[in-house]
Amino acid sequence: MKIELLKTFIEVSHTLHIRMSAQNLHLTQAAVSSRIKLLEEELGVMLFDRTNKRLKLTAEGDKLVKHANDMLAMWHKIKQEVGVTDSDGSQLFIGAMASIWDMVLHEWLHKLHRNIDDVHLYTHTYSSVELRQNVLSRILDIAFLFEPPYTDEIVTKKLCSIPLVLVSTAPVKQISELSNFVMVDYGDTVNAMFLDNFGNALPPIHHMNQPNTAMAFILDAGGAAYLPRQMCFTELRRQQLFLVTNTPTFQRDLHAIYLANSHKRELIEDSLLLFPYRIR
């Protein structure tokens, strides 16, 4: 199956319009239609419903979208890995949830760059489900997440526990004095602990999935949020933020996962030794 056919299919599945897809791909409309027809003939199914003026994915087409994206991602990785010779160094394809990048991974990337010669870093942001799938399918070499899978195929290493503390832009004596509370998404475990401790006593005004965004927002607009202690250390010392006393600290365990039979296992494990908050 030609990669060009899959790329064309993905584009048409996004636009559901042959003319727009042709413009985006810099092809003629006839070329786009021909590629879709070739792909349908090769698979033996109809990928688009053409009964109305606007295209619509069939059930088979909808199933193919996910597989096509995975295949294109793998093809992209293969091209990058094959294109780097031994003299050019090694590559690490790294994935994490958006909130984890904000918390601890930026410093780790800097340490990798300074301490491991000739390593090329490729970083991506995915959901926790996508991270597990992409490690198993070898799209990612290493992934960071809060709730790892436990299977024989995957090595799971706990790296650290991240304390999450309730902070406010103004000193308060009780949570009823808080305003503009921003709920940061740290996953189902923390969400459940938050509900157990606060119930409806601390209703959020906004929901955000990146701690850096939440901190920048409350520093500018005023408010409160649960943030990683190490992230807001400087702001607490400068009294730009204040700890809300008599509130629980939530611990979030951070894990790294990678394939047990990865041919890059030595490089992966060496890189994890540089993790700045690693448990000894």
Sine and cosine of phi, psi and omega as CSV:
sin_phi,cos_phi,sin_psi,cos_psi,sin_omega,cos_omega
0.00,0.00,0.79,-0.62,-0.03,-1.00
-0.97,0.23,0.65,-0.76,0.02,-1.00
-0.88,0.48,-0.55,0.83,-0.01,-1.00
-0.87,0.49,-0.55,0.83,0.02,-1.00
-0.92,0.40,-0.66,0.75,0.01,-1.00
-0.92,0.39,-0.66,0.75,0.02,-1.00
-0.87,0.49,-0.67,0.75,0.02,-1.00
-0.92,0.40,-0.67,0.74,0.02,-1.00
-0.87,0.50,-0.71,0.70,0.00,-1.00
-0.87,0.49,-0.68,0.73,0.00,-1.00
-0.89,0.45,-0.71,0.70,0.00,-1.00
-0.92,0.39,-0.57,0.82,0.03,-1.00
-0.91,0.42,-0.44,0.90,0.04,-1.00
-0.98,0.19,-0.73,0.69,-0.10,-1.00
-1.00,0.05,-0.48,0.88,-0.12,-0.99
0.80,0.60,0.61,0.80,-0.05,-1.00
-0.45,-0.89,0.87,-0.50,-0.05,-1.00
-0.90,0.44,-0.72,0.70,-0.05,-1.00
-0.89,0.45,-0.73,0.69,0.00,-1.00
-0.90,0.44,-0.65,0.76,0.02,-1.00
-0.89,0.45,-0.66,0.75,0.01,-1.00
-0.88,0.47,-0.66,0.75,0.03,-1.00
-0.90,0.43,-0.70,0.72,-0.03,-1.00
-0.91,0.41,-0.55,0.84,-0.04,-1.00
-1.00,-0.06,-0.06,1.00,-0.03,-1.00
0.86,0.51,0.71,0.71,0.04,-1.00
-0.82,-0.58,0.19,-0.98,0.14,-0.99
-0.99,0.16,0.37,-0.93,0.05,-1.00
-0.88,0.47,-0.59,0.81,0.01,-1.00
-0.90,0.44,-0.61,0.79,0.01,-1.00
-0.92,0.39,-0.66,0.75,0.02,-1.00
-0.90,0.44,-0.75,0.67,0.01,-1.00
-0.87,0.50,-0.64,0.77,0.00,-1.00
-0.90,0.43,-0.66,0.75,0.01,-1.00
-0.91,0.43,-0.67,0.74,0.02,-1.00
-0.90,0.44,-0.66,0.75,0.01,-1.00
-0.90,0.43,-0.66,0.75,0.03,-1.00
-0.89,0.46,-0.66,0.75,0.01,-1.00
-0.91,0.41,-0.67,0.74,0.03,-1.00
-0.89,0.45,-0.65,0.76,0.02,-1.00
-0.92,0.40,-0.62,0.78,-0.01,-1.00
-0.93,0.38,-0.61,0.79,-0.01,-1.00
-1.00,0.07,-0.36,0.93,0.00,-1.00
0.97,0.23,0.42,0.91,0.01,-1.00
-0.64,-0.77,0.32,-0.95,0.13,-0.99
-1.00,0.01,0.79,-0.61,-0.03,-1.00
-1.00,-0.08,-0.41,0.91,-0.02,-1.00
-0.75,-0.66,0.64,-0.77,0.10,-0.99
-1.00,0.05,0.88,-0.48,-0.08,-1.00
-0.95,-0.31,0.28,0.96,-0.08,-1.00
-0.95,0.30,-0.45,0.89,0.05,-1.00
-0.97,-0.24,0.12,-0.99,0.00,-1.00
-0.89,0.46,-0.57,0.82,-0.01,-1.00
-0.98,-0.19,0.69,-0.72,0.01,-1.00
-0.91,0.42,0.49,-0.87,0.06,-1.00
-0.62,-0.79,0.71,-0.70,0.03,-1.00
-0.90,0.44,0.69,-0.72,0.16,-0.99
-0.98,0.18,0.11,-0.99,0.04,-1.00
-0.87,0.50,-0.63,0.78,0.03,-1.00
-0.93,0.37,-0.63,0.78,0.04,-1.00
-0.90,0.44,-0.64,0.77,0.02,-1.00
-0.89,0.45,-0.64,0.77,0.04,-1.00
-0.91,0.41,-0.59,0.81,-0.06,-1.00
-0.94,0.35,-0.47,0.89,-0.06,-1.00
-0.81,0.59,-0.77,0.64,-0.03,-1.00
-0.89,0.45,-0.73,0.68,-0.02,-1.00
-0.90,0.44,-0.62,0.79,-0.01,-1.00
-0.91,0.41,-0.67,0.74,0.04,-1.00
-0.88,0.47,-0.68,0.74,0.02,-1.00
-0.89,0.45,-0.68,0.74,-0.01,-1.00
-0.91,0.41,-0.63,0.78,0.02,-1.00
-0.93,0.37,-0.61,0.79,0.05,-1.00
-0.90,0.43,-0.67,0.74,0.04,-1.00
-0.90,0.43,-0.66,0.75,0.02,-1.00
-0.88,0.47,-0.65,0.76,0.03,-1.00
-0.87,0.49,-0.68,0.74,0.01,-1.00
-0.92,0.40,-0.68,0.73,0.01,-1.00
-0.86,0.51,-0.70,0.71,0.00,-1.00
-0.87,0.49,-0.65,0.76,0.00,-1.00
-0.93,0.37,-0.68,0.74,-0.05,-1.00
-0.94,0.33,-0.68,0.74,0.00,-1.00
-0.93,0.38,-0.51,0.86,-0.02,-1.00
-0.97,0.22,-0.16,0.99,0.02,-1.00
-0.97,-0.24,0.91,-0.42,0.01,-1.00
-0.98,0.22,0.18,-0.98,0.00,-1.00
-0.85,0.53,-0.59,0.81,-0.03,-1.00
-0.95,0.31,-0.33,0.94,0.00,-1.00
-1.00,0.10,-0.17,0.99,0.03,-1.00
0.97,-0.24,-0.19,-0.98,-0.05,-1.00
-0.94,-0.35,0.16,-0.99,-0.01,-1.00
-0.79,-0.61,0.55,-0.83,0.14,-0.99
-0.80,-0.61,0.84,-0.54,0.08,-1.00
-0.99,-0.16,0.91,-0.41,-0.20,-0.98
-0.88,-0.47,0.72,-0.70,0.03,-1.00
-0.77,-0.64,0.48,-0.88,0.04,-1.00
-0.32,-0.95,0.31,-0.95,0.16,-0.99
-0.94,0.35,0.43,-0.90,-0.05,-1.00
-0.84,0.55,-0.68,0.74,-0.05,-1.00
-0.91,0.41,-0.52,0.86,-0.01,-1.00
-0.95,0.30,-0.61,0.79,0.09,-1.00
-0.83,0.56,-0.71,0.70,-0.03,-1.00
-0.89,0.46,-0.63,0.78,-0.16,-0.99
-0.95,0.32,-0.83,0.55,-0.23,-0.97
-0.66,-0.75,-0.22,0.98,-0.21,-0.98
-0.99,0.11,-0.37,0.93,-0.01,-1.00
-0.88,0.47,-0.71,0.70,0.01,-1.00
-0.90,0.44,-0.61,0.79,0.01,-1.00
-0.89,0.46,-0.66,0.75,0.03,-1.00
-0.87,0.49,-0.64,0.77,0.03,-1.00
-0.89,0.45,-0.65,0.76,0.01,-1.00
-0.92,0.39,-0.62,0.78,0.07,-1.00
-0.86,0.50,-0.73,0.69,-0.03,-1.00
-0.88,0.48,-0.63,0.77,-0.06,-1.00
-0.98,0.18,-0.48,0.88,-0.20,-0.98
-0.94,-0.35,-0.34,0.94,0.00,-1.00
-0.91,-0.41,0.91,-0.42,-0.06,-1.00
-0.95,0.32,0.58,-0.81,0.16,-0.99
0.83,0.56,0.64,0.77,0.11,-0.99
-0.95,-0.32,0.72,-0.69,0.01,-1.00
-0.96,-0.27,0.83,-0.56,-0.09,-1.00
-0.98,-0.21,0.72,-0.69,0.09,-1.00
-0.81,-0.59,0.90,-0.43,-0.09,-1.00
-0.93,-0.36,0.57,-0.82,-0.04,-1.00
-0.60,-0.80,0.46,-0.89,0.06,-1.00
-0.92,-0.38,0.79,-0.62,-0.02,-1.00
-0.64,-0.76,0.22,-0.97,0.17,-0.98
-0.97,0.26,0.22,-0.98,-0.02,-1.00
-0.89,0.46,-0.61,0.79,0.02,-1.00
-0.91,0.42,-0.71,0.71,0.01,-1.00
-0.90,0.44,-0.59,0.81,0.01,-1.00
-0.87,0.49,-0.73,0.69,0.01,-1.00
-0.88,0.47,-0.72,0.69,-0.04,-1.00
-0.89,0.45,-0.65,0.76,-0.08,-1.00
-0.96,0.27,-0.43,0.90,0.14,-0.99
-0.95,0.32,-0.72,0.70,0.00,-1.00
-0.89,0.46,-0.57,0.82,-0.01,-1.00
-1.00,0.00,0.08,1.00,0.06,-1.00
0.93,0.37,0.30,0.95,0.13,-0.99
-0.95,0.30,-0.59,0.81,0.08,-1.00
-0.93,-0.38,0.61,-0.79,0.10,-0.99
-0.99,0.12,-0.58,0.81,-0.06,-1.00
-0.52,-0.86,0.62,-0.79,0.00,-1.00
-0.71,-0.70,0.50,-0.86,0.02,-1.00
-0.88,-0.47,0.78,-0.63,-0.01,-1.00
-0.40,-0.92,0.22,-0.98,-0.06,-1.00
-1.00,0.08,-0.62,0.78,-0.10,-0.99
-0.86,-0.52,1.00,0.00,-0.13,-0.99
-0.99,0.16,0.35,-0.94,0.14,-0.99
-0.98,0.18,0.42,-0.91,0.06,-1.00
-0.84,-0.55,1.00,-0.09,0.02,-1.00
-0.70,-0.71,0.32,-0.95,0.01,-1.00
-0.91,0.41,-0.42,0.91,-0.05,-1.00
-0.97,0.25,-0.38,0.92,-0.13,-0.99
-0.89,-0.45,0.70,-0.71,0.14,-0.99
-1.00,-0.01,0.76,-0.65,0.02,-1.00
-0.89,-0.46,0.80,-0.60,0.02,-1.00
-0.81,-0.59,0.83,-0.55,0.10,-1.00
-0.98,0.22,0.81,-0.58,-0.07,-1.00
-0.99,-0.13,-0.66,0.75,-0.04,-1.00
-0.19,-0.98,0.21,-0.98,0.16,-0.99
-0.93,-0.36,0.81,-0.58,-0.05,-1.00
-0.98,-0.18,0.89,-0.45,0.04,-1.00
-0.98,0.22,0.77,-0.64,0.05,-1.00
-0.95,-0.31,0.84,-0.54,-0.08,-1.00
-0.87,-0.50,0.51,-0.86,0.04,-1.00
-1.00,0.09,0.86,-0.52,-0.01,-1.00
-0.82,-0.57,0.40,-0.92,-0.01,-1.00
-0.66,-0.75,0.42,-0.91,0.03,-1.00
-0.99,0.17,-0.09,1.00,0.07,-1.00
-0.68,-0.74,0.61,-0.79,0.02,-1.00
-0.92,0.40,0.72,-0.69,0.02,-1.00
-0.72,-0.69,0.37,-0.93,0.01,-1.00
-0.98,-0.18,-0.37,0.93,0.01,-1.00
-0.48,-0.88,0.38,-0.92,-0.14,-0.99
-0.92,0.40,-0.37,0.93,0.02,-1.00
-0.91,0.42,-0.30,0.95,0.02,-1.00
-1.00,0.08,-0.16,0.99,-0.04,-1.00
-0.96,0.26,0.56,-0.83,0.10,-1.00
-0.72,-0.70,0.34,-0.94,0.03,-1.00
0.81,0.59,0.78,0.63,0.03,-1.00
-0.97,0.25,0.78,-0.62,0.01,-1.00
-0.96,-0.27,0.84,-0.55,0.02,-1.00
-1.00,0.01,0.89,-0.46,0.04,-1.00
-0.99,-0.12,0.71,-0.70,-0.06,-1.00
-1.00,0.09,0.95,-0.30,0.08,-1.00
-0.95,-0.31,0.24,0.97,0.02,-1.00
0.96,-0.28,0.16,-0.99,-0.11,-0.99
-0.89,0.45,-0.58,0.81,-0.05,-1.00
-0.89,0.46,-0.76,0.65,0.01,-1.00
-0.92,0.38,-0.62,0.79,0.04,-1.00
-0.86,0.51,-0.66,0.75,0.02,-1.00
-0.92,0.39,-0.67,0.74,0.03,-1.00
-0.90,0.44,-0.61,0.80,0.02,-1.00
-0.89,0.46,-0.72,0.69,0.00,-1.00
-0.90,0.43,-0.63,0.78,0.02,-1.00
-0.89,0.46,-0.60,0.80,-0.07,-1.00
-1.00,0.04,-0.55,0.84,-0.13,-0.99
-0.90,-0.43,-0.39,0.92,-0.05,-1.00
0.83,0.56,-0.82,-0.57,0.03,-1.00
-0.98,-0.18,0.22,0.98,-0.09,-1.00
-0.97,0.26,-0.30,0.95,-0.04,-1.00
-0.72,-0.69,0.96,0.30,-0.05,-1.00
-0.94,0.34,0.73,-0.68,0.00,-1.00
-0.98,0.20,0.57,-0.82,0.10,-1.00
-1.00,-0.05,-0.45,0.89,0.04,-1.00
-0.65,-0.76,0.39,-0.92,0.11,-0.99
-0.85,-0.53,0.76,-0.65,-0.01,-1.00
-0.67,-0.74,0.50,-0.86,0.00,-1.00
-0.95,-0.30,0.10,1.00,0.02,-1.00
-0.83,-0.57,0.89,-0.46,-0.01,-1.00
-0.84,0.54,-0.63,0.78,0.01,-1.00
-0.87,0.48,-0.65,0.76,0.02,-1.00
-0.91,0.42,-0.68,0.74,0.01,-1.00
-0.90,0.44,-0.68,0.73,0.00,-1.00
-0.91,0.42,-0.69,0.72,0.03,-1.00
-0.88,0.48,-0.62,0.79,-0.02,-1.00
-0.91,0.42,-0.76,0.65,-0.07,-1.00
-0.95,0.30,-0.49,0.87,0.07,-1.00
-0.91,0.41,-0.53,0.85,-0.01,-1.00
-1.00,0.07,-0.70,0.72,-0.12,-0.99
-0.98,-0.19,-0.20,0.98,-0.12,-0.99
1.00,0.09,0.57,-0.82,0.02,-1.00
0.53,-0.85,-0.33,-0.95,-0.08,-1.00
-0.57,-0.82,0.39,-0.92,0.03,-1.00
-0.24,-0.97,0.38,-0.92,0.21,-0.98
-0.99,0.10,0.85,-0.53,-0.05,-1.00
-0.74,-0.67,0.45,-0.89,0.10,-1.00
-0.87,0.49,0.73,-0.69,-0.08,-1.00
-0.84,0.55,-0.68,0.73,-0.07,-1.00
-0.94,0.34,-0.42,0.91,0.00,-1.00
-0.94,0.33,-0.60,0.80,-0.08,-1.00
-0.97,-0.26,0.31,0.95,-0.04,-1.00
-0.83,0.55,-0.75,0.66,-0.04,-1.00
-0.90,0.43,-0.67,0.74,-0.03,-1.00
-0.91,0.41,-0.55,0.83,0.06,-1.00
-0.93,0.37,-0.67,0.74,0.02,-1.00
-0.91,0.43,-0.58,0.81,0.00,-1.00
-0.99,0.11,-0.02,1.00,-0.03,-1.00
0.86,0.51,0.55,0.83,0.21,-0.98
-0.99,0.11,-0.43,0.90,0.11,-0.99
-0.78,-0.63,0.43,-0.90,-0.03,-1.00
-0.74,-0.67,0.68,-0.73,0.12,-0.99
-0.93,0.38,0.68,-0.73,0.08,-1.00
-1.00,0.03,0.93,-0.37,-0.10,-0.99
-0.94,0.35,0.37,-0.93,0.05,-1.00
0.87,0.50,0.55,0.84,0.10,-0.99
-0.83,-0.56,0.49,-0.87,-0.08,-1.00
-0.95,0.31,0.52,-0.86,0.19,-0.98
-0.99,-0.14,0.81,-0.59,0.02,-1.00
-0.99,-0.11,0.70,-0.72,0.05,-1.00
-0.98,-0.20,0.74,-0.67,0.04,-1.00
-0.86,-0.51,0.90,-0.44,-0.01,-1.00
-0.99,0.16,0.78,-0.63,0.01,-1.00
-0.98,-0.22,0.75,-0.66,-0.02,-1.00
-0.85,-0.53,0.50,-0.86,0.18,-0.98
-0.94,-0.33,0.64,-0.76,0.05,-1.00
-0.77,-0.63,0.54,-0.84,0.07,-1.00
-0.36,-0.93,0.29,-0.96,-0.05,-1.00
-0.94,0.34,0.68,-0.73,0.01,-1.00
-0.89,0.45,-0.56,0.83,-0.04,-1.00
-0.98,-0.21,0.39,0.92,0.01,-1.00
-0.90,0.44,0.70,-0.72,0.05,-1.00
-0.95,0.30,-0.14,0.99,0.05,-1.00
-0.97,-0.25,0.30,0.96,-0.12,-0.99
-0.82,0.57,-0.68,0.73,-0.01,-1.00
-0.88,0.47,-0.69,0.72,0.03,-1.00
-0.90,0.44,-0.68,0.73,0.01,-1.00
-0.87,0.49,-0.74,0.67,-0.05,-1.00
-0.94,0.35,-0.57,0.82,0.09,-1.00
-0.90,0.44,-0.64,0.77,-0.02,-1.00
-0.92,0.40,-0.58,0.81,-0.01,-1.00
-0.94,0.33,-0.40,0.92,0.07,-1.00
-0.91,0.42,-0.34,0.94,0.00,-1.00
-1.00,0.00,0.00,1.00,-0.05,-1.00
-0.87,0.50,0.80,-0.60,-0.19,-0.98
-0.91,0.41,-0.43,0.90,-0.06,-1.00
-0.90,-0.45,0.47,0.88,-0.13,-0.99
-0.89,0.45,0.65,-0.76,0.10,-1.00
-0.96,0.27,0.77,-0.63,0.02,-1.00
-1.00,-0.09,0.00,0.00,0.00,0.00
